[in-house]
């Protein structure tokens, strides 16, 4: 009984042939039989015992079968093959048969792999009296091949069409986008030649426009595509081409048919034979068609082959579309659809390489307050705003200009022919006007400005990255001037930026290596000299530049966000120091004032740290927060919220530099304040400038109305101290009273509990008139108001 055949047996081999093959294997004691098809160079296992699956035997078998397929073995050859199996040489018997198919013979070969029998590997019997088993096997092999016989016409057609489909598959599988057009043209030309038809065409449906678009045809007609009536044809129902819109099965037409198939294109009427097969994806995405003038019968095998090729063409289209989407996603921003940073810089480098020395500028736009829109109206509103701005910029540019998105809220515009700063600035001004137009978000018009940094390419040595860095430097300069500003890059700006970057790196190291320290400036009672509070002032022991005041580095800290981290450090250090002084020097009412930056108004962590630091609820509180009038007025709502919570935790609040800002009485009333600090500029002119005298008098009266105490800054002379007392201000700090000092240098003042006033406290107190005393706020003499 024949062994079960492996599933690799060629389906074209008849059952009876397979049985004969198994008889041959049993006759010669063979391990396996392989059928070799020379048309496509394939070899398939037809019969064999399980041992043939040994990898070594399998490789040797495949190699010898290939020799047979390529004619390296003559009929009747017996070949010894190494390596031996269990020490026994193995033999390959082979024969071939030519069957004519036109001018080229189609060859079938049959190979039998056997163990050593009764021959010596030379093809001759070892015993002349006995017919070798191998020779008997070869005779049966020839019978098997003869039984296969020459294929009939239907088999020949099927084999040819199968080879056609295989050839198209081999052509289309490796194709990339750049090669797609030529590959499609080659496929249509191959179909035209193989089928012997008059025309082959490929069309794609455009459902958005409702038309069928001609992709290609072969042979190509000598027609201008713009004037070609077949270039685009309508697909609406009732049109001559309407059947192609939702075609799901092949349409077949013979010229000899009594009636043309319903819905066929207008040119496929009488006298034309036609096959149209659909390209199916999500729906019908196009058609592949072949046309023959005159009558022609289309076999089912031809139609099936065209359907298979249509599938291959659709797979190519789907694969290329996927590749294009991935390539687009890799070089474009998902939200705006604009080129991304890499794509834009790549385009910039390409243009510079193609036209060295050509003039152009970069304009870097930043939408001011985009984060506020996200916070107040939500991320979707912020995305809608940015998308609208991007569309406005894109549509307002010229053909030679290009815009891309390089960060979350920054757009970079490549201006094609800007030869100088004026041209670049003019483009920036035009774009900023576009941005300022209102955008409807949530049913309400929202206006936003933008800042712009401009740089003009004046040399070919700077890379695209370097040019973007210059535009970024200019943008930072513009934003420091306020919203809606434009700045042009210059070398000074880059030098300043490099210095700030260097300072930033050193400042981060300073924080890690404890190079920072606090100095304290006393705040005293102008009548008695008694110590009321100290202001904590940040200093940096710079390893190269010596002791630096905060003004030398605070701008860098604010710009980089380090000011928040520094603020936390100052809070911890200052509270620890003032508590130690309170205990060591019996100063229970001593208060430390720490300065709060505008960024810290948004720092919720600050409130957490305040709650932890003040959890003891000492009375009076050792902490006062000090913030400038300018910082508060920039965002009154946020400032009022944070300061109210801080005050509820036990900290008092002082408004610094009062008088130089633009606060109104209504805004002042909304803030949870305890003290107003008069700016030193008014104190400096107090003795000789009537205006300064009036300002301070007004501030003193205002403070009285709001039950606030007044603190004067910058007191450097005795006449200033006397005037302040006359105007009702009893709290002050300045060089006349005490300079900012390291903690150890303040020991004498702390030990005395105040400073010695040069004119004596009694005399200073006597200068306070009864009227002035009445003008003092109720807590002016209380150290605990700190």
Secondary structure, 3 states (H helix, E strand, C coil): CCCCCCCCCCCCCCHHHHHHHHHHHHHCCEEEEEEEECCCCEEEEEEECHHHHCHHHHHHHHHHHHHHHCCCCCCCCEEEEEEEECCEEEEEEEEEEEEEECCEEEEEEEEEEEECCCECCCCCECCCCCCCHHHHHHHHHHHHHHHHCCCCHHHHHHHHHHHHHHHHHHHHHCCCHHHHHHHHHHHHHHHHHHHCCCEEEEEEEECCCCEEEEEEEECCCCCCCCCCCCCEEECCCCCCCHHHCCCCCCEEECCCCCCCCCCCCCCCCCCEEEEEEEEECCCEEEEEEEEEECCCCCCHHHHHHHHHHHHHHHHHHHHHHHHHHHHHHHHECCCCCCECHHHHHHHHHHHHHHCCCCCCEEEEEEECCHHHHHHHHCHHHHHHHHHHHHHHHHHHCCCCCEEEEEECCEEEEEECCCCCHHHHHHHHHHHHHHHHCCEEECCEEECCCEEEEEEECCCCCCCHHHHHHHHHHHHHHHHHCCCCCEEECCHHHHHHHHHHHHHHHHHHHHHHCCCEEEEEEEEEECCCCEEEEEEEEEEEEECCCEEEEHHHCHHHHHHHCHHHHHHHHHHHHHHHHHHHHHHHCCCCCCEEEEECCHHHHHCHHHHHHHHHHCCCCCCCCCEEEEEEHHHHHHCHHHHHHHHHHHHHCCCEEEEEEECCCCCCHHHHHHCCCCEEEECHHHHHCCCCCHHHHHHHHHHHHHHHHCCCEEEECCCCCHHHHHHHHHCCCCEECCCCCCCCEEHHHHHHHHHHCECCCCCCHHHHHHCCCHHHHHHCCCCCCCHHHC
